[in-house]
Amino acid sequence: QVQVVESGGGLVQPGGSLRLSCVASGSDFSLYHMAWYRQAPGKQRELVARINNGLITSVVDSVRGRFTISRDNAINTVYLQMLRLKPEDTAVYYCNVQFDKEYWGKGTLVTVSL
């Protein structure tokens, strides 16, 4: 059983920045595939960024050049650095773990608004 806890969400103005963190429990963290998803109000959940156990990353087109996913295996943490935020980035952001099965955090809300 993997516990997943996100943090770092909040209210930010357009053009601002936030860094989200996700801590996932377990001694095998370095083997986990990790991802960030988001769900905007009234929309389906979408994949935002992925980082696998070999540190290969990918991001969705809409955030490419603005968001960066990274991980620190020493502290069981994955980050999503979000720059130049736009109102359309407003969503609940969820951390996802793929190992023996999928695990999800409860989400952290990012609101981009004046």
Residue frames relative to the residue before (quaternion, step in Angstrom):
aa qw qx qy qz dx dy dz
Q 1.0000 0.0000 0.0000 0.0000 0.00 0.00 0.00
V 0.1509 -0.7899 0.5929 0.0411 3.54 -0.74 1.15
Q 0.2275 -0.7490 0.6087 0.1290 3.53 -0.90 0.98
V 0.1229 -0.7984 0.5895 -0.0004 3.54 -0.90 1.04
V 0.0266 0.8098 -0.5812 0.0753 3.56 -0.69 1.10
E 0.1844 -0.7805 0.5927 0.0741 3.55 -0.74 1.14
S 0.0360 0.7738 -0.6323 -0.0002 3.52 -1.27 0.44
G 0.6209 0.6005 -0.3952 0.3126 3.53 -1.32 0.16
G 0.5118 0.6504 -0.4250 0.3666 3.57 1.21 -0.12
G 0.1824 0.7767 -0.5904 0.1220 3.50 -1.31 0.27
L 0.6102 -0.5245 0.4478 0.3900 3.50 -1.37 -0.28
V 0.0668 0.7909 -0.6017 0.0895 3.55 -0.83 1.03
Q 0.4909 -0.6594 0.4848 0.2987 3.56 -1.13 0.64
P 0.6227 -0.5125 0.4138 0.4224 3.59 -1.16 0.42
G 0.7569 0.3137 -0.2766 0.5022 3.52 -0.92 0.99
G 0.5935 0.5905 -0.3543 0.4166 3.55 1.25 -0.22
S 0.4050 -0.7083 0.5405 0.2051 3.51 -1.39 0.00
L 0.0026 -0.7481 0.6630 0.0276 3.50 -1.33 0.50
R 0.1733 -0.7431 0.6290 0.1490 3.51 -1.28 0.44
L 0.2099 -0.7720 0.5927 0.0935 3.52 -0.73 1.13
S 0.1609 -0.7707 0.6108 0.0844 3.52 -1.18 0.69
C 0.0726 -0.7661 0.6375 0.0377 3.52 -1.20 0.63
V 0.1069 -0.7748 0.6222 0.0336 3.53 -0.79 1.08
A 0.0714 -0.7911 0.6075 -0.0047 3.55 -0.81 1.08
S 0.4138 -0.7382 0.4798 0.2316 3.55 -0.74 1.03
G 0.5781 0.6170 -0.4408 0.3014 3.52 -1.33 0.30
S 0.4913 -0.6749 0.4799 0.2698 3.52 -1.13 0.73
D 0.6762 0.4790 -0.2815 0.4839 3.58 1.27 -0.25
F 0.2025 0.8301 -0.5046 0.1237 3.59 1.19 0.42
S 0.6499 0.5473 -0.3290 0.4123 3.60 0.92 -0.83
L 0.6591 0.4978 -0.2983 0.4783 3.58 1.25 -0.33
Y 0.5518 0.6358 -0.3939 0.3689 3.57 1.20 -0.36
H 0.2943 -0.6459 0.6623 0.2402 3.50 -1.32 0.52
M 0.1361 -0.8150 0.5629 0.0185 3.54 -0.83 1.03
A 0.0102 0.7989 -0.6010 0.0236 3.54 -1.15 0.61
W 0.2676 -0.6978 0.6346 0.1972 3.48 -1.39 0.37
Y 0.0849 -0.7525 0.6523 0.0322 3.51 -1.04 0.94
R 0.1031 -0.7791 0.6079 0.1135 3.54 -1.27 0.21
Q 0.1309 -0.7660 0.6252 0.0732 3.50 -1.25 0.55
A 0.2243 -0.7755 0.5823 0.0958 3.52 -0.57 1.23
P 0.6552 -0.5148 0.3587 0.4206 3.60 -1.14 0.44
G 0.8494 0.1440 -0.1299 0.4908 3.54 -0.85 1.00
K 0.6754 0.4695 -0.2890 0.4897 3.59 1.25 0.14
Q 0.5866 -0.5613 0.4537 0.3674 3.53 -1.33 0.27
R 0.5564 -0.5798 0.4742 0.3597 3.52 -1.22 0.49
E 0.0801 -0.8074 0.5843 0.0163 3.56 -0.96 0.89
L 0.5067 -0.6169 0.5131 0.3154 3.51 -1.23 0.58
V 0.2195 -0.7881 0.5672 0.0949 3.56 -0.88 1.00
A 0.7979 -0.1276 0.1557 0.5682 3.56 0.75 -1.04
R 0.1263 -0.7807 0.6097 0.0533 3.53 -1.20 0.66
I 0.0100 0.7479 -0.6625 -0.0411 3.50 -1.28 0.49
N 0.2573 -0.7993 0.5245 0.1408 3.56 -0.65 1.07
N 0.7128 -0.4669 0.3068 0.4240 3.54 -1.29 0.00
G 0.6574 0.4537 -0.3099 0.5157 3.57 1.31 -0.06
L 0.5389 -0.6717 0.3508 0.3680 3.56 1.35 0.35
I 0.4154 0.6710 -0.4979 0.3596 3.58 1.18 0.43
T 0.1582 -0.8166 0.5539 0.0358 3.54 -0.84 1.03
S 0.0060 0.7536 -0.6555 -0.0484 3.49 -1.37 0.31
V 0.1115 -0.7784 0.6145 0.0642 3.55 -1.19 0.57
V 0.5607 -0.5864 0.4635 0.3563 3.52 -1.22 0.49
D 0.6589 -0.5600 0.3307 0.3780 3.56 -1.09 0.76
S 0.6722 0.5504 -0.3065 0.3889 3.57 0.92 -0.89
V 0.7546 0.3368 -0.2064 0.5239 3.60 1.19 -0.34
R 0.4095 0.7311 -0.4671 0.2822 3.57 1.24 -0.04
G 0.7727 0.2835 -0.2498 0.5101 3.53 -0.84 1.04
R 0.7329 0.3763 -0.2219 0.5216 3.57 1.25 -0.28
F 0.7729 0.2851 -0.1417 0.5488 3.58 1.00 -0.84
T 0.0761 -0.7794 0.6211 0.0314 3.54 -1.13 0.74
I 0.1893 -0.7610 0.6112 0.1072 3.55 -0.90 0.95
S 0.0559 0.7821 -0.6170 0.0679 3.54 -1.03 0.83
R 0.1780 -0.7834 0.5836 0.1182 3.54 -1.27 0.20
D 0.1705 -0.7331 0.6495 0.1081 3.50 -1.29 0.56
N 0.2652 -0.8160 0.4947 0.1384 3.54 -0.10 1.29
A 0.5775 0.6090 -0.3751 0.3937 3.59 1.15 -0.52
I 0.7896 0.2314 -0.1248 0.5544 3.58 1.13 -0.57
N 0.5010 -0.7064 0.4025 0.2965 3.56 1.18 0.59
T 0.5273 0.6522 -0.3718 0.3980 3.56 1.04 0.78
V 0.1309 -0.7363 0.6600 0.0716 3.49 -1.19 0.82
Y 0.1984 -0.7891 0.5760 0.0782 3.54 -1.03 0.87
L 0.1023 -0.7246 0.6698 0.1260 3.49 -1.35 0.38
Q 0.1439 -0.7817 0.6048 0.0493 3.54 -0.40 1.27
M 0.0829 -0.8122 0.5770 -0.0211 3.54 -0.60 1.20
L 0.0531 -0.8029 0.5929 -0.0316 3.54 -0.65 1.21
R 0.8436 0.1578 -0.1217 0.4986 3.54 -1.29 0.47
L 0.0496 0.8544 -0.5123 0.0715 3.50 0.87 1.04
K 0.2331 -0.7615 0.5982 0.0889 3.50 -1.19 0.79
P 0.6410 -0.5241 0.3738 0.4181 3.61 -1.11 0.43
E 0.6597 0.5213 -0.3140 0.4410 3.59 1.01 -0.70
D 0.5567 0.5731 -0.3954 0.4532 3.59 1.28 0.00
T 0.4525 0.6941 -0.4502 0.3331 3.58 1.24 -0.18
A 0.3236 0.7165 -0.5479 0.2859 3.55 -0.69 1.12
V 0.4567 -0.5626 0.5767 0.3772 3.46 -1.41 -0.03
Y 0.2082 -0.7880 0.5734 0.0838 3.54 -0.77 1.09
Y 0.1418 -0.8086 0.5709 0.0124 3.53 -0.81 1.13
C 0.3142 -0.7212 0.5901 0.1813 3.52 -1.10 0.80
N 0.1281 -0.8004 0.5855 0.0133 3.54 -0.92 1.01
V 0.1392 -0.7698 0.6209 0.0501 3.52 -1.04 0.91
Q 0.0762 -0.7617 0.6417 0.0462 3.54 -1.03 0.86
F 0.1612 0.7604 -0.6086 0.1594 3.53 -0.59 1.19
D 0.7963 -0.0157 0.0519 0.6024 3.58 -0.25 -1.18
K 0.7508 -0.0642 0.0232 0.6570 3.53 1.29 -0.50
E 0.6128 -0.5540 0.4032 0.3937 3.57 -1.25 -0.09
Y 0.0826 -0.7625 0.6409 0.0325 3.51 -1.18 0.77
W 0.1472 -0.7962 0.5853 0.0434 3.54 -1.12 0.75
G 0.3863 -0.6631 0.5844 0.2637 3.48 -1.24 0.55
K 0.6250 -0.5550 0.4075 0.3678 3.53 -1.32 0.07
G 0.5517 -0.6423 0.3689 0.3833 3.57 1.27 -0.21
T 0.1282 -0.7483 0.6435 0.0979 3.50 -1.34 0.40
L 0.3919 -0.7614 0.4786 0.1936 3.54 -0.80 1.06
V 0.0973 -0.7513 0.6519 0.0350 3.51 -1.01 0.99
T 0.0286 -0.7876 0.6152 -0.0215 3.55 -0.75 1.10
V 0.1006 -0.7854 0.6106 0.0155 3.55 -0.70 1.14
S 0.2974 0.7519 -0.5105 0.2926 3.53 -0.26 1.28
L 0.5199 -0.6079 0.4990 0.3334 3.52 -1.26 0.48
